[in-house]
Amino acid sequence: MTTENPTARRYRPPAPLGGRRRATGSPLGRNARAWAFLAPALIILALFVVWPMISALRLSFMDASGFGREEFIGLENYATVFTDPDVRDAVLNTLLYTVLFTPTAVIAALALALLLNSPRMPFRSFFRTALFVPFVVSFAVAAFAWSYLIDPQVGLLNYWLQGMGVRIGNVLEDPQLAMPAVALVAVWKLFGFYFVIFLAGLQDIPTSLYEAARMDGAGPWNRFRNVTLPMLSNTMLFVLVFAMIAALQAFDQIYVMTGGGPYGHTQTLVMEIYESGFRKLDLGFASALSYVLLIATLLLSLVQFLFFGRKEKDLTS
């Protein structure tokens, strides 16, 4: 029979890292400090995001030029948006730009991510950095650089193509080639960001899945179709949503390279908003068109989320 030593210390669990901390102050005081830290960011957000959105919504119901008095006209601006032939042409141009830009940027980013994710690829770090660098460059700077590259008189790209017997002329003045040209600049500028996102998604896929597929006799295409694509479904959704939103908001390189020409063939919705608001001084119509574009973007994103969410649920069930 054993008796417990009364002088023996009882076991105590180790204290958490940093020692035991006691909550100091009342919950009201802690909340006040938290709001004090958030206040600068919230003030900037309210001044430069929330207030302009509210002002634009108010202007969309007005006949306003930015000078003089404003007149309330109800939904007349929104009715004009859906009947104006210039808006209809801008919508068609935006859809064409989206079709040219989105699949090209996404497929190029995915293909290069698959290539540079291979451990057998030499100089992987260099190529990854080089492909991401264009994303850091300003869109206006990239547009100026590409305008000189494809210039028919002094452009290096035209010079090289002429050396191979190919003449493309002034593509920015060609109604058939101007839109593919500005879309190509956007692909060059933005696909590096999508490439990095795809690369991160590929590195999150467990290698055991590929090993199991190889043991089952699956070739490279079957591994890509049955392992890579299903595991990249969320990443693909993210990239597609971002790419399509970027396509709907196309402005910078179009403004610098073509200004909406030639003959309105690169006049997108955002260019139409700019023209209506700052050149025609029809701020009410421009605000209404801005909100229609915002709603269309939100609906498009919602449809993509629902479609890919249901597809992912079917794959996991």
C-alpha positions as CSV (number, residue, x, y, z in Angstrom):
1,M,0.0,0.0,0.0
2,T,1.4,3.4,-1.1
3,T,0.7,6.7,0.4
4,E,0.8,10.0,-1.6
5,N,3.6,12.3,-0.5
6,P,1.8,15.5,0.7
7,T,4.8,17.6,-0.3
8,A,4.9,16.4,-3.9
9,R,3.8,19.0,-6.5
10,R,0.9,18.2,-8.7
11,Y,1.4,18.2,-12.4
12,R,0.7,21.4,-14.2
13,P,0.4,21.6,-18.0
14,P,3.0,23.9,-19.7
15,A,2.0,27.5,-20.2
16,P,1.2,28.5,-23.8
17,L,4.0,30.3,-25.8
18,G,4.5,33.8,-24.6
19,G,3.2,33.0,-21.1
20,R,-0.3,33.2,-19.8
21,R,-2.1,36.3,-21.0
22,R,-5.0,37.8,-19.3
23,A,-7.6,39.9,-21.2
24,T,-7.2,43.5,-20.2
25,G,-9.9,46.1,-20.4
26,S,-13.5,45.8,-21.1
27,P,-15.0,44.4,-24.4
28,L,-16.2,47.9,-25.2
29,G,-12.6,49.2,-25.0
30,R,-11.2,46.4,-27.1
31,N,-13.9,47.0,-29.8
32,A,-13.0,50.7,-29.7
33,R,-9.4,50.0,-30.3
34,A,-10.2,47.6,-33.2
35,W,-12.4,50.3,-34.8
36,A,-9.6,52.9,-34.4
37,F,-7.2,50.7,-36.3
38,L,-9.9,50.0,-39.0
39,A,-10.9,53.7,-39.3
40,P,-8.3,54.9,-41.8
41,A,-9.0,52.1,-44.3
42,L,-12.8,52.5,-43.8
43,I,-12.6,56.2,-44.4
44,I,-10.6,55.8,-47.6
45,L,-13.0,53.1,-48.8
46,A,-16.0,55.3,-48.0
47,L,-14.5,58.4,-49.8
48,F,-13.2,56.7,-52.9
49,V,-15.5,53.7,-53.4
50,V,-18.8,53.9,-51.6
51,W,-19.5,57.6,-52.1
52,P,-18.7,57.6,-55.8
53,M,-21.0,54.6,-56.3
54,I,-23.8,56.4,-54.5
55,S,-23.2,59.5,-56.5
56,A,-23.2,57.6,-59.8
57,L,-26.4,55.8,-58.8
58,R,-28.0,59.2,-58.1
59,L,-26.7,60.7,-61.4
60,S,-28.1,57.7,-63.4
61,F,-31.6,59.1,-62.7
62,M,-30.7,62.6,-63.7
63,D,-30.1,64.7,-66.8
64,A,-26.8,66.0,-65.8
65,S,-23.7,67.4,-67.6
66,G,-21.6,68.2,-64.5
67,F,-22.3,71.9,-65.1
68,G,-25.4,73.7,-64.1
69,R,-28.6,72.3,-62.7
70,E,-29.6,68.7,-62.8
71,E,-33.1,67.4,-63.7
72,F,-34.6,64.2,-62.5
73,I,-35.8,62.0,-65.5
74,G,-36.4,58.7,-63.8
75,L,-35.5,55.6,-65.8
76,E,-35.0,57.4,-69.1
77,N,-31.2,57.0,-69.1
78,Y,-31.7,53.2,-68.5
79,A,-34.2,53.0,-71.4
80,T,-31.7,54.8,-73.6
81,V,-29.0,52.3,-72.7
82,F,-31.1,49.5,-74.1
83,T,-32.1,51.3,-77.3
84,D,-29.0,53.3,-78.3
85,P,-27.3,51.8,-81.4
86,D,-23.9,53.0,-80.2
87,V,-24.3,51.0,-77.0
88,R,-25.4,48.0,-79.1
89,D,-22.2,48.2,-81.2
90,A,-20.1,48.6,-78.0
91,V,-21.7,45.5,-76.5
92,L,-20.8,43.5,-79.7
93,N,-17.3,44.8,-79.6
94,T,-16.9,43.9,-75.9
95,L,-18.2,40.4,-76.6
96,L,-15.7,40.0,-79.4
97,Y,-12.9,41.2,-77.2
98,T,-14.0,38.8,-74.5
99,V,-14.0,35.9,-76.9
100,L,-10.6,36.8,-78.2
101,F,-9.0,37.5,-74.8
102,T,-10.4,35.1,-72.2
103,P,-9.8,31.7,-73.8
104,T,-6.4,32.7,-75.1
105,A,-5.2,34.1,-71.8
106,V,-6.5,31.2,-69.8
107,I,-5.3,28.4,-72.1
108,A,-1.8,30.0,-72.4
109,A,-1.5,30.4,-68.6
110,L,-2.6,26.8,-68.0
111,A,-0.3,25.4,-70.6
112,L,2.7,27.3,-69.4
113,A,1.9,26.4,-65.7
114,L,1.8,22.7,-66.7
115,L,5.1,23.1,-68.5
116,L,6.9,25.0,-65.7
117,N,5.5,22.8,-62.9
118,S,7.6,19.9,-64.2
119,P,10.7,19.4,-62.1
120,R,12.6,18.3,-65.2
121,M,12.2,21.8,-66.7
122,P,15.5,23.7,-66.6
123,F,15.7,27.3,-65.5
124,R,12.2,27.1,-64.0
125,S,12.7,30.0,-61.6
126,F,13.9,32.3,-64.4
127,F,11.0,31.5,-66.7
128,R,8.4,31.9,-63.9
129,T,9.7,35.3,-63.0
130,A,10.0,36.4,-66.7
131,L,6.4,35.4,-67.4
132,F,5.1,37.3,-64.4
133,V,7.0,40.6,-65.1
134,P,4.5,41.9,-67.7
135,F,1.7,41.9,-65.1
136,V,3.7,44.4,-63.0
137,V,4.1,46.8,-65.9
138,S,1.4,49.5,-66.2
139,F,-1.2,48.9,-68.9
140,A,-0.6,52.3,-70.5
141,V,3.2,51.7,-70.7
142,A,2.6,48.2,-72.2
143,A,0.2,49.8,-74.8
144,F,2.7,52.4,-75.7
145,A,5.5,49.8,-76.1
146,W,3.3,47.6,-78.3
147,S,2.2,50.5,-80.4
148,Y,5.8,51.1,-81.3
149,L,6.5,47.4,-81.8
150,I,3.8,47.0,-84.4
151,D,4.2,50.4,-86.0
152,P,4.5,49.9,-89.8
153,Q,7.4,52.4,-90.1
154,V,9.6,51.9,-87.1
155,G,8.2,48.8,-85.4
156,L,10.6,45.9,-84.7
157,L,7.8,43.3,-85.0
158,N,6.9,44.5,-88.5
159,Y,10.6,44.6,-89.4
160,W,11.2,41.0,-88.4
161,L,8.0,39.9,-90.2
162,Q,9.1,41.7,-93.3
163,G,12.4,39.8,-93.2
164,M,10.4,36.6,-93.3
165,G,8.3,37.9,-96.2
166,V,5.2,38.7,-94.1
167,R,3.6,42.1,-94.4
168,I,0.8,43.0,-92.0
169,G,0.7,46.8,-92.5
170,N,-0.8,49.1,-89.8
171,V,-2.9,46.7,-87.8
172,L,-4.2,49.5,-85.6
173,E,-5.9,51.2,-88.6
174,D,-7.3,47.9,-89.9
175,P,-10.9,47.3,-88.9
176,Q,-10.4,43.5,-89.0
177,L,-7.0,43.4,-87.1
178,A,-7.4,46.3,-84.6
179,M,-9.4,44.3,-82.0
180,P,-7.2,41.2,-82.1
181,A,-4.2,43.5,-81.7
182,V,-5.5,45.2,-78.5
183,A,-6.6,41.8,-77.2
184,L,-3.1,40.4,-77.8
185,V,-1.7,43.2,-75.7
186,A,-4.1,42.3,-72.8
187,V,-3.1,38.6,-73.1
188,W,0.6,39.5,-72.8
189,K,-0.1,41.8,-69.9
190,L,-2.4,39.7,-67.8
191,F,-1.7,36.1,-68.4
192,G,1.3,36.1,-66.1
193,F,-1.1,36.6,-63.1
194,Y,-3.3,33.7,-64.2
195,F,-0.2,31.6,-64.8
196,V,0.9,32.1,-61.1
197,I,-2.6,31.2,-59.9
198,F,-2.6,28.0,-62.0
199,L,0.9,27.2,-60.8
200,A,-0.2,27.5,-57.2
201,G,-3.2,25.2,-57.9
202,L,-1.0,22.6,-59.6
203,Q,1.4,22.5,-56.6
204,D,-1.5,21.8,-54.3
205,I,-2.5,18.6,-56.1
206,P,-1.2,15.6,-54.1
207,T,1.4,13.6,-56.1
208,S,-0.1,10.4,-54.8
209,L,-3.0,10.9,-57.2
210,Y,-0.7,11.0,-60.2
211,E,1.2,7.9,-58.9
212,A,-2.1,6.0,-58.5
213,A,-3.1,7.0,-62.0
214,R,0.2,5.8,-63.4
215,M,-0.2,2.5,-61.6
216,D,-3.6,2.2,-63.3
217,G,-2.0,2.7,-66.7
218,A,-3.2,6.2,-67.3
219,G,-1.2,8.2,-69.9
220,P,-0.4,12.0,-69.8
221,W,-3.7,13.0,-71.4
222,N,-5.8,10.8,-69.1
223,R,-3.9,12.1,-66.0
224,F,-4.6,15.6,-67.1
225,R,-8.3,15.0,-67.9
226,N,-9.1,12.8,-64.8
227,V,-6.8,14.2,-62.2
228,T,-5.5,17.7,-63.0
229,L,-8.7,19.3,-64.4
230,P,-11.0,18.1,-61.6
231,M,-8.5,19.2,-58.9
232,L,-8.1,22.6,-60.6
233,S,-11.9,23.3,-60.8
234,N,-11.9,26.0,-58.2
235,T,-8.7,27.6,-59.6
236,M,-10.2,27.5,-63.1
237,L,-13.3,29.2,-61.8
238,F,-11.3,31.9,-60.1
239,V,-9.2,32.6,-63.2
240,L,-12.2,32.5,-65.6
241,V,-14.1,35.0,-63.5
242,F,-11.2,37.3,-63.2
243,A,-10.4,37.1,-66.9
244,M,-14.0,37.8,-68.0
245,I,-14.3,40.7,-65.6
246,A,-11.0,42.1,-67.0
247,A,-12.4,41.7,-70.5
248,L,-15.6,43.5,-69.7
249,Q,-13.5,46.4,-68.2
250,A,-11.1,46.7,-71.1
251,F,-10.1,50.4,-71.5
252,D,-6.5,51.3,-71.0
253,Q,-4.7,49.8,-74.0
254,I,-7.7,50.5,-76.2
255,Y,-7.6,54.2,-75.2
256,V,-3.9,54.4,-75.8
257,M,-3.6,52.3,-79.0
258,T,-6.8,53.0,-81.0
259,G,-9.0,55.5,-79.0
260,G,-12.0,53.3,-80.0
261,G,-11.2,53.3,-83.7
262,P,-10.8,52.6,-86.5
263,Y,-14.4,53.6,-87.2
264,G,-15.6,52.4,-83.8
265,H,-14.4,48.8,-84.2
266,T,-12.7,48.8,-80.8
267,Q,-15.2,50.9,-79.0
268,T,-16.0,48.8,-75.9
269,L,-18.5,49.5,-73.1
270,V,-16.0,51.2,-70.9
271,M,-14.8,53.3,-73.8
272,E,-18.5,54.2,-74.4
273,I,-18.9,55.2,-70.8
274,Y,-15.8,57.4,-71.1
275,E,-17.0,59.0,-74.3
276,S,-20.5,59.7,-72.9
277,G,-19.3,61.1,-69.6
278,F,-16.2,63.1,-70.4
279,R,-16.5,64.0,-74.0
280,K,-20.3,64.3,-74.6
281,L,-20.8,65.4,-70.9
282,D,-23.8,63.2,-70.5
283,L,-23.0,62.1,-67.0
284,G,-26.5,60.6,-66.3
285,F,-26.3,58.3,-69.3
286,A,-22.7,57.3,-68.5
287,S,-23.7,56.5,-64.9
288,A,-26.7,54.4,-66.0
289,L,-24.5,52.5,-68.5
290,S,-21.9,52.0,-65.7
291,Y,-24.5,50.4,-63.5
292,V,-25.9,48.2,-66.3
293,L,-22.3,46.9,-66.8
294,L,-21.9,46.4,-63.1
295,I,-25.1,44.3,-62.9
296,A,-24.1,42.3,-66.0
297,T,-20.7,41.6,-64.4
298,L,-22.3,40.4,-61.2
299,L,-24.8,38.2,-63.0
300,L,-22.0,36.7,-65.1
301,S,-19.9,35.9,-62.0
302,L,-23.0,34.4,-60.3
303,V,-23.7,32.1,-63.3
304,Q,-20.1,30.9,-63.3
305,F,-20.1,30.3,-59.6
306,L,-23.3,28.3,-59.8
307,F,-22.2,26.3,-62.8
308,F,-18.8,25.4,-61.5
309,G,-20.1,24.8,-58.0
310,R,-22.7,22.3,-59.3
311,K,-20.0,20.6,-61.5
312,E,-17.6,20.3,-58.5
313,K,-20.5,18.8,-56.4
314,D,-21.1,16.2,-59.1
315,L,-17.4,15.3,-59.2
316,T,-17.2,14.8,-55.5
317,S,-20.5,12.9,-55.0
